[in-house]
Amino acid sequence: MSYEFKLPDIGEGIIEGEIVKWHVKEGDLVKEEQPLIEVMTDKVTVTIPSPVSGRVSEILAREGEKVKVGQVLLRLATDGGQSATVTPHAVETTPQPSQPQVEAQLTQTEGETKRVLATPAVRKLARDLGVDISKVVGTGPGGRVTELDVRNYAEQLKKQAASPSAAALVEPMQPKPLSEARPYPLAGTLEERVPLRGLRRTIAERMTKSMYTIPHVTHFDDVDATTLIKLRETLKPAADKRGVKLTYLPFIVKALCVALKEFPHLNASLDDERHEIVLKKYYNIGIATAVPEGLVVPVVRDADKKSLFEVAEEIGRLSEAARQNKLTLEDVRGGTFSVTNIGSIGGVSATPIINHPEVGILGVYRITKKPVVVGDESIVVRDILPITLTFDHRVIDGAVAASFVGRLKQILENMDELVAATL
């Protein structure tokens, strides 16, 4: 029989994805649960396994192509003489020779009922590995949870428990001595064309949408980081005992949560269709993270409810998962406000682009020593942290933005008071 493999509904309202890589070619024999295709959505990149065993008879979409949910991507020749199709929204009703029976289980999750599709063998595997199957994103037909999904999720849990936090979100670039400088090779030509696809194309599309949808305005200010630096040095030994590499970013995230609660229009989104400003009463802070392919924005969920060290641990976990291309949908969805930190690289300031549909993004830069005039007009040297707030002028007025930055600055300059209450 001929089996048609369609792009499944990965969830979170995703309607299309880009084919990053085929793991098979025409003529290959594949087994059930064998990695078949790598697809990138505007959220994450996922590897989808084969739902059945068979031989690849035809590949209908090429790498770099955008495909819709439900679109036929590949045909497999299996045993038998009938044709079979699995839709992305329902499990195949025609019995397959090698297809195990799939059980549907209703699981109560955060006040809503979630339908979990999985075979008895996969459910047993989840129990054996200590995995809550309701939290696993199914990549099989109809959102079915496969053995590979469970093993990948279990591996992520293992890495979260074992790996130390990353020192920074962006690895500092060390400039080479001029004597070692070499021109980039261009394959013997004066020009080189690089396909705009994968994460780079997604970034291009999202940045274009943000810039053409949102009227961006950026407010600049400086923070006296003297207290912040001393506080970090004081807390580093305790953080080291917990296996946490304490950077300045967790302090900034905690300060942001306080300021956002006082200025709710910064922790919001704009529903263009219904003409409503949606004020969020939860604080999921997105952290812009550099990866080899570009930029992703994993989310520290409920950052206001976490301690300083818990925020640091979560930032480290997300950073490591991003660099290993192992972020899940849960890791990148639901952000309410974002931070971009390029302090480890350098630079005086910038005008970051808002992560649509959010309405604000904070830019954080390198702390440097500068002369500052203090109360009695004497000049002293202080450690200064430049920050910027880029905001959506449809939702936030300049006066509100300036007041928000002023309050955030006040919190950061007196961070010892906030930390004493949250540790």
Contacts in CASP RR format, 6 or more apart in sequence:
PFRMAT RR
TARGET T0000
AUTHOR 0000-0000-0000
METHOD contacts of the structure
MODEL  1
MSYEFKLPDIGEGIIEGEIVKWHVKEGDLVKEEQPLIEVMTDKVTVTIPS
PVSGRVSEILAREGEKVKVGQVLLRLATDGGQSATVTPHAVETTPQPSQP
QVEAQLTQTEGETKRVLATPAVRKLARDLGVDISKVVGTGPGGRVTELDV
RNYAEQLKKQAASPSAAALVEPMQPKPLSEARPYPLAGTLEERVPLRGLR
RTIAERMTKSMYTIPHVTHFDDVDATTLIKLRETLKPAADKRGVKLTYLP
FIVKALCVALKEFPHLNASLDDERHEIVLKKYYNIGIATAVPEGLVVPVV
RDADKKSLFEVAEEIGRLSEAARQNKLTLEDVRGGTFSVTNIGSIGGVSA
TPIINHPEVGILGVYRITKKPVVVGDESIVVRDILPITLTFDHRVIDGAV
AASFVGRLKQILENMDELVAATL
1 77 0 8 1.000
1 78 0 8 1.000
1 79 0 8 1.000
1 80 0 8 1.000
1 81 0 8 1.000
1 82 0 8 1.000
1 83 0 8 1.000
1 84 0 8 1.000
2 57 0 8 1.000
2 75 0 8 1.000
2 76 0 8 1.000
2 77 0 8 1.000
2 78 0 8 1.000
2 83 0 8 1.000
2 84 0 8 1.000
3 51 0 8 1.000
3 52 0 8 1.000
3 54 0 8 1.000
3 75 0 8 1.000
3 76 0 8 1.000
3 77 0 8 1.000
3 78 0 8 1.000
3 83 0 8 1.000
3 84 0 8 1.000
3 85 0 8 1.000
3 86 0 8 1.000
3 96 0 8 1.000
4 72 0 8 1.000
4 74 0 8 1.000
4 75 0 8 1.000
4 83 0 8 1.000
4 84 0 8 1.000
4 85 0 8 1.000
4 86 0 8 1.000
5 36 0 8 1.000
5 50 0 8 1.000
5 51 0 8 1.000
5 72 0 8 1.000
5 73 0 8 1.000
5 74 0 8 1.000
5 75 0 8 1.000
5 76 0 8 1.000
5 86 0 8 1.000
6 69 0 8 1.000
6 70 0 8 1.000
6 71 0 8 1.000
6 72 0 8 1.000
6 73 0 8 1.000
6 85 0 8 1.000
6 86 0 8 1.000
6 87 0 8 1.000
6 88 0 8 1.000
6 141 0 8 1.000
7 17 0 8 1.000
7 39 0 8 1.000
7 67 0 8 1.000
7 68 0 8 1.000
7 69 0 8 1.000
7 70 0 8 1.000
7 71 0 8 1.000
7 73 0 8 1.000
7 88 0 8 1.000
8 48 0 8 1.000
8 69 0 8 1.000
8 70 0 8 1.000
8 88 0 8 1.000
8 138 0 8 1.000
8 139 0 8 1.000
8 140 0 8 1.000
8 141 0 8 1.000
8 142 0 8 1.000
8 143 0 8 1.000
9 69 0 8 1.000
9 70 0 8 1.000
9 88 0 8 1.000
9 89 0 8 1.000
9 142 0 8 1.000
9 143 0 8 1.000
10 39 0 8 1.000
10 41 0 8 1.000
10 46 0 8 1.000
10 69 0 8 1.000
10 137 0 8 1.000
10 138 0 8 1.000
10 139 0 8 1.000
10 143 0 8 1.000
10 329 0 8 1.000
11 137 0 8 1.000
11 143 0 8 1.000
11 329 0 8 1.000
12 43 0 8 1.000
12 329 0 8 1.000
12 333 0 8 1.000
14 41 0 8 1.000
14 42 0 8 1.000
14 43 0 8 1.000
14 69 0 8 1.000
15 68 0 8 1.000
15 69 0 8 1.000
16 41 0 8 1.000
16 66 0 8 1.000
16 67 0 8 1.000
16 68 0 8 1.000
16 69 0 8 1.000
17 39 0 8 1.000
17 40 0 8 1.000
17 41 0 8 1.000
17 42 0 8 1.000
17 66 0 8 1.000
17 67 0 8 1.000
17 68 0 8 1.000
18 39 0 8 1.000
18 40 0 8 1.000
18 41 0 8 1.000
18 64 0 8 1.000
18 65 0 8 1.000
18 66 0 8 1.000
18 67 0 8 1.000
18 197 0 8 1.000
18 198 0 8 1.000
18 201 0 8 1.000
18 202 0 8 1.000
19 37 0 8 1.000
19 38 0 8 1.000
19 39 0 8 1.000
19 61 0 8 1.000
19 62 0 8 1.000
19 63 0 8 1.000
19 64 0 8 1.000
19 65 0 8 1.000
19 67 0 8 1.000
19 73 0 8 1.000
20 38 0 8 1.000
20 39 0 8 1.000
20 40 0 8 1.000
20 45 0 8 1.000
20 63 0 8 1.000
20 64 0 8 1.000
20 198 0 8 1.000
21 37 0 8 1.000
21 38 0 8 1.000
21 63 0 8 1.000
22 36 0 8 1.000
22 37 0 8 1.000
22 38 0 8 1.000
22 59 0 8 1.000
22 63 0 8 1.000
23 34 0 8 1.000
23 35 0 8 1.000
23 36 0 8 1.000
23 37 0 8 1.000
23 38 0 8 1.000
23 47 0 8 1.000
24 30 0 8 1.000
24 34 0 8 1.000
24 36 0 8 1.000
24 37 0 8 1.000
24 56 0 8 1.000
24 59 0 8 1.000
24 74 0 8 1.000
25 56 0 8 1.000
25 59 0 8 1.000
26 56 0 8 1.000
26 57 0 8 1.000
26 58 0 8 1.000
26 59 0 8 1.000
27 55 0 8 1.000
27 56 0 8 1.000
27 57 0 8 1.000
28 55 0 8 1.000
28 56 0 8 1.000
29 53 0 8 1.000
29 54 0 8 1.000
29 55 0 8 1.000
29 56 0 8 1.000
30 36 0 8 1.000
30 50 0 8 1.000
30 53 0 8 1.000
30 54 0 8 1.000
30 55 0 8 1.000
30 56 0 8 1.000
30 76 0 8 1.000
31 50 0 8 1.000
31 53 0 8 1.000
31 54 0 8 1.000
32 49 0 8 1.000
32 50 0 8 1.000
32 51 0 8 1.000
32 52 0 8 1.000
32 53 0 8 1.000
32 98 0 8 1.000
32 99 0 8 1.000
33 49 0 8 1.000
33 50 0 8 1.000
33 146 0 8 1.000
33 147 0 8 1.000
33 148 0 8 1.000
34 49 0 8 1.000
34 50 0 8 1.000
35 47 0 8 1.000
35 48 0 8 1.000
35 49 0 8 1.000
35 50 0 8 1.000
35 148 0 8 1.000
36 47 0 8 1.000
36 48 0 8 1.000
36 49 0 8 1.000
36 50 0 8 1.000
36 74 0 8 1.000
37 47 0 8 1.000
37 48 0 8 1.000
37 73 0 8 1.000
37 74 0 8 1.000
38 45 0 8 1.000
38 46 0 8 1.000
38 47 0 8 1.000
38 48 0 8 1.000
39 45 0 8 1.000
39 46 0 8 1.000
39 48 0 8 1.000
39 67 0 8 1.000
40 46 0 8 1.000
40 198 0 8 1.000
40 199 0 8 1.000
40 202 0 8 1.000
42 202 0 8 1.000
42 205 0 8 1.000
42 206 0 8 1.000
43 329 0 8 1.000
43 332 0 8 1.000
43 333 0 8 1.000
44 327 0 8 1.000
44 328 0 8 1.000
44 329 0 8 1.000
44 331 0 8 1.000
44 332 0 8 1.000
45 199 0 8 1.000
45 325 0 8 1.000
46 137 0 8 1.000
46 139 0 8 1.000
47 139 0 8 1.000
47 148 0 8 1.000
47 152 0 8 1.000
48 139 0 8 1.000
48 140 0 8 1.000
49 139 0 8 1.000
49 140 0 8 1.000
49 146 0 8 1.000
49 148 0 8 1.000
49 149 0 8 1.000
50 76 0 8 1.000
51 86 0 8 1.000
51 92 0 8 1.000
51 99 0 8 1.000
51 140 0 8 1.000
51 141 0 8 1.000
51 144 0 8 1.000
51 146 0 8 1.000
52 76 0 8 1.000
52 78 0 8 1.000
52 96 0 8 1.000
52 98 0 8 1.000
52 99 0 8 1.000
53 78 0 8 1.000
53 98 0 8 1.000
54 76 0 8 1.000
54 77 0 8 1.000
54 78 0 8 1.000
55 76 0 8 1.000
55 77 0 8 1.000
56 74 0 8 1.000
56 75 0 8 1.000
56 76 0 8 1.000
56 77 0 8 1.000
57 75 0 8 1.000
57 76 0 8 1.000
57 77 0 8 1.000
58 74 0 8 1.000
58 75 0 8 1.000
59 73 0 8 1.000
59 74 0 8 1.000
60 72 0 8 1.000
60 73 0 8 1.000
60 74 0 8 1.000
60 75 0 8 1.000
61 67 0 8 1.000
61 71 0 8 1.000
61 73 0 8 1.000
61 74 0 8 1.000
63 197 0 8 1.000
64 195 0 8 1.000
64 197 0 8 1.000
64 198 0 8 1.000
67 73 0 8 1.000
69 88 0 8 1.000
70 87 0 8 1.000
70 88 0 8 1.000
78 84 0 8 1.000
78 96 0 8 1.000
78 97 0 8 1.000
78 98 0 8 1.000
79 97 0 8 1.000
79 98 0 8 1.000
80 97 0 8 1.000
82 94 0 8 1.000
84 92 0 8 1.000
84 94 0 8 1.000
84 96 0 8 1.000
85 92 0 8 1.000
86 92 0 8 1.000
86 141 0 8 1.000
86 142 0 8 1.000
87 141 0 8 1.000
87 142 0 8 1.000
88 141 0 8 1.000
88 142 0 8 1.000
88 143 0 8 1.000
89 142 0 8 1.000
90 142 0 8 1.000
91 102 0 8 1.000
91 104 0 8 1.000
91 117 0 8 1.000
91 141 0 8 1.000
91 142 0 8 1.000
91 144 0 8 1.000
92 99 0 8 1.000
92 141 0 8 1.000
100 119 0 8 1.000
100 120 0 8 1.000
100 121 0 8 1.000
101 119 0 8 1.000
101 120 0 8 1.000
102 117 0 8 1.000
102 118 0 8 1.000
102 119 0 8 1.000
102 144 0 8 1.000
103 117 0 8 1.000
103 118 0 8 1.000
103 119 0 8 1.000
103 120 0 8 1.000
103 123 0 8 1.000
104 115 0 8 1.000
104 116 0 8 1.000
104 117 0 8 1.000
105 115 0 8 1.000
105 116 0 8 1.000
105 117 0 8 1.000
105 118 0 8 1.000
105 123 0 8 1.000
105 133 0 8 1.000
106 113 0 8 1.000
106 114 0 8 1.000
106 115 0 8 1.000
106 116 0 8 1.000
107 113 0 8 1.000
107 114 0 8 1.000
107 115 0 8 1.000
107 116 0 8 1.000
107 133 0 8 1.000
107 134 0 8 1.000
108 114 0 8 1.000
109 134 0 8 1.000
109 135 0 8 1.000
114 134 0 8 1.000
116 133 0 8 1.000
116 134 0 8 1.000
116 145 0 8 1.000
117 138 0 8 1.000
117 142 0 8 1.000
117 143 0 8 1.000
117 144 0 8 1.000
117 145 0 8 1.000
118 126 0 8 1.000
118 133 0 8 1.000
118 144 0 8 1.000
118 145 0 8 1.000
118 146 0 8 1.000
119 144 0 8 1.000
121 147 0 8 1.000
122 133 0 8 1.000
122 145 0 8 1.000
122 146 0 8 1.000
122 147 0 8 1.000
122 150 0 8 1.000
123 133 0 8 1.000
125 131 0 8 1.000
125 147 0 8 1.000
125 150 0 8 1.000
125 151 0 8 1.000
126 132 0 8 1.000
126 133 0 8 1.000
126 136 0 8 1.000
126 145 0 8 1.000
126 150 0 8 1.000
129 150 0 8 1.000
129 151 0 8 1.000
129 154 0 8 1.000
130 154 0 8 1.000
131 150 0 8 1.000
131 153 0 8 1.000
131 154 0 8 1.000
131 157 0 8 1.000
133 145 0 8 1.000
133 150 0 8 1.000
135 153 0 8 1.000
135 330 0 8 1.000
136 145 0 8 1.000
136 149 0 8 1.000
136 150 0 8 1.000
136 153 0 8 1.000
137 149 0 8 1.000
137 328 0 8 1.000
137 329 0 8 1.000
137 330 0 8 1.000
138 144 0 8 1.000
138 145 0 8 1.000
138 146 0 8 1.000
138 149 0 8 1.000
139 146 0 8 1.000
139 148 0 8 1.000
139 149 0 8 1.000
140 146 0 8 1.000
140 149 0 8 1.000
152 326 0 8 1.000
153 328 0 8 1.000
156 321 0 8 1.000
156 326 0 8 1.000
156 328 0 8 1.000
159 317 0 8 1.000
159 320 0 8 1.000
159 321 0 8 1.000
159 326 0 8 1.000
160 317 0 8 1.000
163 317 0 8 1.000
163 320 0 8 1.000
164 243 0 8 1.000
164 244 0 8 1.000
164 245 0 8 1.000
165 243 0 8 1.000
165 244 0 8 1.000
165 245 0 8 1.000
165 312 0 8 1.000
165 313 0 8 1.000
165 315 0 8 1.000
165 316 0 8 1.000
165 317 0 8 1.000
165 319 0 8 1.000
165 320 0 8 1.000
166 245 0 8 1.000
166 315 0 8 1.000
166 316 0 8 1.000
166 319 0 8 1.000
166 320 0 8 1.000
166 323 0 8 1.000
167 245 0 8 1.000
167 247 0 8 1.000
168 247 0 8 1.000
168 249 0 8 1.000
168 319 0 8 1.000
168 341 0 8 1.000
168 344 0 8 1.000
169 247 0 8 1.000
169 249 0 8 1.000
169 287 0 8 1.000
169 288 0 8 1.000
169 289 0 8 1.000
169 290 0 8 1.000
169 315 0 8 1.000
169 319 0 8 1.000
169 341 0 8 1.000
169 344 0 8 1.000
170 289 0 8 1.000
170 290 0 8 1.000
170 341 0 8 1.000
170 342 0 8 1.000
170 343 0 8 1.000
170 344 0 8 1.000
170 345 0 8 1.000
171 290 0 8 1.000
171 344 0 8 1.000
172 344 0 8 1.000
172 345 0 8 1.000
173 345 0 8 1.000
186 192 0 8 1.000
196 204 0 8 1.000
198 293 0 8 1.000
199 291 0 8 1.000
199 293 0 8 1.000
199 294 0 8 1.000
199 295 0 8 1.000
199 296 0 8 1.000
200 293 0 8 1.000
200 294 0 8 1.000
203 294 0 8 1.000
203 295 0 8 1.000
206 356 0 8 1.000
207 353 0 8 1.000
209 356 0 8 1.000
210 353 0 8 1.000
210 354 0 8 1.000
210 355 0 8 1.000
210 356 0 8 1.000
211 353 0 8 1.000
213 272 0 8 1.000
213 356 0 8 1.000
214 354 0 8 1.000
214 356 0 8 1.000
214 359 0 8 1.000
214 392 0 8 1.000
214 394 0 8 1.000
215 392 0 8 1.000
215 393 0 8 1.000
215 394 0 8 1.000
216 351 0 8 1.000
216 353 0 8 1.000
216 354 0 8 1.000
216 390 0 8 1.000
216 391 0 8 1.000
216 392 0 8 1.000
216 393 0 8 1.000
217 390 0 8 1.000
217 391 0 8 1.000
217 393 0 8 1.000
217 398 0 8 1.000
217 401 0 8 1.000
218 351 0 8 1.000
218 352 0 8 1.000
218 388 0 8 1.000
218 389 0 8 1.000
218 390 0 8 1.000
218 391 0 8 1.000
219 388 0 8 1.000
219 389 0 8 1.000
219 390 0 8 1.000
219 391 0 8 1.000
219 398 0 8 1.000
219 401 0 8 1.000
219 402 0 8 1.000
219 405 0 8 1.000
220 349 0 8 1.000
220 386 0 8 1.000
220 387 0 8 1.000
220 388 0 8 1.000
221 386 0 8 1.000
221 387 0 8 1.000
221 388 0 8 1.000
221 389 0 8 1.000
221 405 0 8 1.000
221 406 0 8 1.000
221 409 0 8 1.000
222 370 0 8 1.000
222 384 0 8 1.000
222 385 0 8 1.000
222 386 0 8 1.000
222 387 0 8 1.000
222 409 0 8 1.000
223 384 0 8 1.000
223 385 0 8 1.000
223 386 0 8 1.000
223 387 0 8 1.000
223 409 0 8 1.000
223 412 0 8 1.000
223 413 0 8 1.000
224 372 0 8 1.000
224 382 0 8 1.000
224 383 0 8 1.000
224 384 0 8 1.000
224 385 0 8 1.000
224 413 0 8 1.000
225 248 0 8 1.000
225 367 0 8 1.000
225 382 0 8 1.000
225 383 0 8 1.000
225 384 0 8 1.000
225 385 0 8 1.000
225 412 0 8 1.000
225 413 0 8 1.000
226 382 0 8 1.000
226 383 0 8 1.000
227 413 0 8 1.000
227 414 0 8 1.000
227 415 0 8 1.000
227 416 0 8 1.000
228 248 0 8 1.000
228 251 0 8 1.000
228 385 0 8 1.000
228 412 0 8 1.000
228 413 0 8 1.000
228 415 0 8 1.000
229 367 0 8 1.000
229 383 0 8 1.000
231 251 0 8 1.000
231 415 0 8 1.000
231 416 0 8 1.000
231 419 0 8 1.000
232 246 0 8 1.000
232 248 0 8 1.000
232 251 0 8 1.000
235 246 0 8 1.000
235 308 0 8 1.000
235 419 0 8 1.000
235 423 0 8 1.000
236 246 0 8 1.000
238 309 0 8 1.000
239 245 0 8 1.000
239 246 0 8 1.000
239 309 0 8 1.000
239 312 0 8 1.000
240 246 0 8 1.000
242 309 0 8 1.000
242 313 0 8 1.000
244 309 0 8 1.000
244 312 0 8 1.000
244 313 0 8 1.000
245 312 0 8 1.000
245 316 0 8 1.000
246 309 0 8 1.000
246 312 0 8 1.000
247 312 0 8 1.000
247 315 0 8 1.000
248 364 0 8 1.000
248 367 0 8 1.000
248 385 0 8 1.000
249 287 0 8 1.000
249 312 0 8 1.000
249 315 0 8 1.000
249 339 0 8 1.000
249 341 0 8 1.000
249 364 0 8 1.000
250 308 0 8 1.000
250 309 0 8 1.000
250 311 0 8 1.000
250 312 0 8 1.000
250 315 0 8 1.000
251 308 0 8 1.000
251 412 0 8 1.000
251 415 0 8 1.000
251 419 0 8 1.000
252 339 0 8 1.000
252 341 0 8 1.000
252 362 0 8 1.000
252 364 0 8 1.000
252 412 0 8 1.000
253 285 0 8 1.000
253 287 0 8 1.000
253 300 0 8 1.000
253 303 0 8 1.000
253 311 0 8 1.000
253 315 0 8 1.000
253 339 0 8 1.000
254 303 0 8 1.000
254 308 0 8 1.000
254 311 0 8 1.000
254 418 0 8 1.000
254 419 0 8 1.000
254 422 0 8 1.000
255 408 0 8 1.000
255 411 0 8 1.000
255 412 0 8 1.000
255 415 0 8 1.000
255 418 0 8 1.000
256 283 0 8 1.000
256 285 0 8 1.000
256 303 0 8 1.000
256 337 0 8 1.000
256 339 0 8 1.000
256 362 0 8 1.000
256 408 0 8 1.000
257 283 0 8 1.000
257 285 0 8 1.000
257 303 0 8 1.000
257 304 0 8 1.000
258 304 0 8 1.000
258 411 0 8 1.000
258 418 0 8 1.000
259 266 0 8 1.000
259 404 0 8 1.000
259 407 0 8 1.000
259 408 0 8 1.000
259 411 0 8 1.000
260 266 0 8 1.000
260 267 0 8 1.000
260 283 0 8 1.000
260 336 0 8 1.000
260 337 0 8 1.000
261 267 0 8 1.000
261 283 0 8 1.000
261 304 0 8 1.000
262 404 0 8 1.000
262 407 0 8 1.000
263 400 0 8 1.000
263 403 0 8 1.000
263 404 0 8 1.000
263 407 0 8 1.000
264 279 0 8 1.000
264 280 0 8 1.000
264 281 0 8 1.000
265 277 0 8 1.000
265 279 0 8 1.000
265 359 0 8 1.000
265 395 0 8 1.000
265 396 0 8 1.000
265 400 0 8 1.000
266 337 0 8 1.000
266 359 0 8 1.000
266 360 0 8 1.000
266 391 0 8 1.000
266 396 0 8 1.000
266 400 0 8 1.000
266 401 0 8 1.000
266 404 0 8 1.000
267 279 0 8 1.000
267 280 0 8 1.000
267 283 0 8 1.000
267 336 0 8 1.000
267 337 0 8 1.000
268 277 0 8 1.000
268 278 0 8 1.000
268 279 0 8 1.000
268 280 0 8 1.000
268 336 0 8 1.000
268 358 0 8 1.000
268 359 0 8 1.000
268 395 0 8 1.000
269 277 0 8 1.000
269 278 0 8 1.000
269 280 0 8 1.000
269 336 0 8 1.000
269 357 0 8 1.000
269 358 0 8 1.000
269 359 0 8 1.000
270 276 0 8 1.000
270 277 0 8 1.000
270 278 0 8 1.000
270 357 0 8 1.000
270 359 0 8 1.000
270 392 0 8 1.000
270 394 0 8 1.000
270 395 0 8 1.000
271 277 0 8 1.000
271 278 0 8 1.000
277 395 0 8 1.000
280 336 0 8 1.000
282 302 0 8 1.000
282 336 0 8 1.000
283 302 0 8 1.000
283 303 0 8 1.000
283 304 0 8 1.000
283 336 0 8 1.000
283 337 0 8 1.000
284 299 0 8 1.000
284 300 0 8 1.000
284 301 0 8 1.000
284 302 0 8 1.000
284 303 0 8 1.000
284 334 0 8 1.000
284 335 0 8 1.000
284 336 0 8 1.000
284 337 0 8 1.000
285 299 0 8 1.000
285 300 0 8 1.000
285 303 0 8 1.000
285 335 0 8 1.000
285 336 0 8 1.000
285 337 0 8 1.000
285 338 0 8 1.000
285 339 0 8 1.000
286 297 0 8 1.000
286 298 0 8 1.000
286 299 0 8 1.000
286 300 0 8 1.000
286 335 0 8 1.000
286 337 0 8 1.000
286 338 0 8 1.000
286 339 0 8 1.000
286 355 0 8 1.000
287 297 0 8 1.000
287 298 0 8 1.000
287 299 0 8 1.000
287 300 0 8 1.000
287 315 0 8 1.000
287 318 0 8 1.000
287 319 0 8 1.000
287 338 0 8 1.000
287 339 0 8 1.000
287 341 0 8 1.000
288 295 0 8 1.000
288 296 0 8 1.000
288 297 0 8 1.000
288 338 0 8 1.000
288 339 0 8 1.000
288 340 0 8 1.000
288 341 0 8 1.000
288 352 0 8 1.000
288 355 0 8 1.000
288 361 0 8 1.000
289 295 0 8 1.000
289 296 0 8 1.000
289 297 0 8 1.000
289 298 0 8 1.000
289 318 0 8 1.000
289 319 0 8 1.000
289 322 0 8 1.000
289 323 0 8 1.000
291 322 0 8 1.000
291 323 0 8 1.000
291 325 0 8 1.000
292 323 0 8 1.000
296 322 0 8 1.000
296 327 0 8 1.000
296 332 0 8 1.000
297 332 0 8 1.000
297 335 0 8 1.000
297 338 0 8 1.000
297 355 0 8 1.000
298 318 0 8 1.000
298 319 0 8 1.000
298 321 0 8 1.000
298 322 0 8 1.000
298 327 0 8 1.000
298 331 0 8 1.000
298 332 0 8 1.000
299 318 0 8 1.000
299 331 0 8 1.000
299 332 0 8 1.000
299 333 0 8 1.000
299 334 0 8 1.000
299 335 0 8 1.000
300 306 0 8 1.000
300 311 0 8 1.000
300 314 0 8 1.000
300 315 0 8 1.000
300 318 0 8 1.000
301 314 0 8 1.000
301 334 0 8 1.000
303 311 0 8 1.000
306 314 0 8 1.000
307 422 0 8 1.000
307 423 0 8 1.000
308 419 0 8 1.000
308 422 0 8 1.000
308 423 0 8 1.000
309 423 0 8 1.000
318 327 0 8 1.000
318 331 0 8 1.000
321 327 0 8 1.000
321 328 0 8 1.000
321 331 0 8 1.000
335 355 0 8 1.000
335 358 0 8 1.000
336 358 0 8 1.000
337 358 0 8 1.000
337 360 0 8 1.000
337 361 0 8 1.000
337 362 0 8 1.000
338 354 0 8 1.000
338 355 0 8 1.000
338 358 0 8 1.000
338 360 0 8 1.000
338 361 0 8 1.000
338 362 0 8 1.000
339 361 0 8 1.000
339 362 0 8 1.000
339 363 0 8 1.000
339 364 0 8 1.000
340 352 0 8 1.000
340 361 0 8 1.000
340 362 0 8 1.000
340 363 0 8 1.000
340 364 0 8 1.000
341 363 0 8 1.000
341 364 0 8 1.000
342 350 0 8 1.000
342 363 0 8 1.000
342 364 0 8 1.000
342 365 0 8 1.000
342 366 0 8 1.000
343 364 0 8 1.000
343 365 0 8 1.000
343 366 0 8 1.000
343 367 0 8 1.000
344 366 0 8 1.000
345 366 0 8 1.000
346 365 0 8 1.000
346 366 0 8 1.000
347 365 0 8 1.000
347 366 0 8 1.000
348 365 0 8 1.000
348 366 0 8 1.000
348 386 0 8 1.000
349 365 0 8 1.000
349 386 0 8 1.000
349 388 0 8 1.000
350 363 0 8 1.000
350 365 0 8 1.000
350 388 0 8 1.000
351 388 0 8 1.000
351 390 0 8 1.000
352 361 0 8 1.000
352 363 0 8 1.000
352 388 0 8 1.000
352 390 0 8 1.000
353 361 0 8 1.000
353 390 0 8 1.000
354 360 0 8 1.000
354 361 0 8 1.000
354 390 0 8 1.000
354 391 0 8 1.000
354 392 0 8 1.000
355 361 0 8 1.000
359 391 0 8 1.000
359 392 0 8 1.000
359 395 0 8 1.000
359 396 0 8 1.000
360 389 0 8 1.000
360 390 0 8 1.000
360 391 0 8 1.000
360 392 0 8 1.000
360 396 0 8 1.000
361 389 0 8 1.000
361 390 0 8 1.000
362 387 0 8 1.000
362 388 0 8 1.000
362 389 0 8 1.000
362 408 0 8 1.000
363 387 0 8 1.000
363 388 0 8 1.000
363 389 0 8 1.000
363 390 0 8 1.000
364 385 0 8 1.000
364 386 0 8 1.000
364 387 0 8 1.000
365 385 0 8 1.000
365 386 0 8 1.000
365 387 0 8 1.000
365 388 0 8 1.000
366 386 0 8 1.000
367 383 0 8 1.000
367 384 0 8 1.000
367 385 0 8 1.000
368 383 0 8 1.000
368 384 0 8 1.000
369 381 0 8 1.000
369 382 0 8 1.000
369 383 0 8 1.000
369 384 0 8 1.000
370 381 0 8 1.000
370 382 0 8 1.000
370 384 0 8 1.000
371 379 0 8 1.000
371 380 0 8 1.000
371 381 0 8 1.000
371 382 0 8 1.000
372 379 0 8 1.000
372 380 0 8 1.000
372 381 0 8 1.000
372 382 0 8 1.000
372 384 0 8 1.000
373 379 0 8 1.000
374 380 0 8 1.000
385 412 0 8 1.000
387 405 0 8 1.000
387 408 0 8 1.000
387 409 0 8 1.000
389 401 0 8 1.000
389 404 0 8 1.000
389 405 0 8 1.000
389 408 0 8 1.000
391 398 0 8 1.000
391 401 0 8 1.000
396 404 0 8 1.000
411 418 0 8 1.000
END
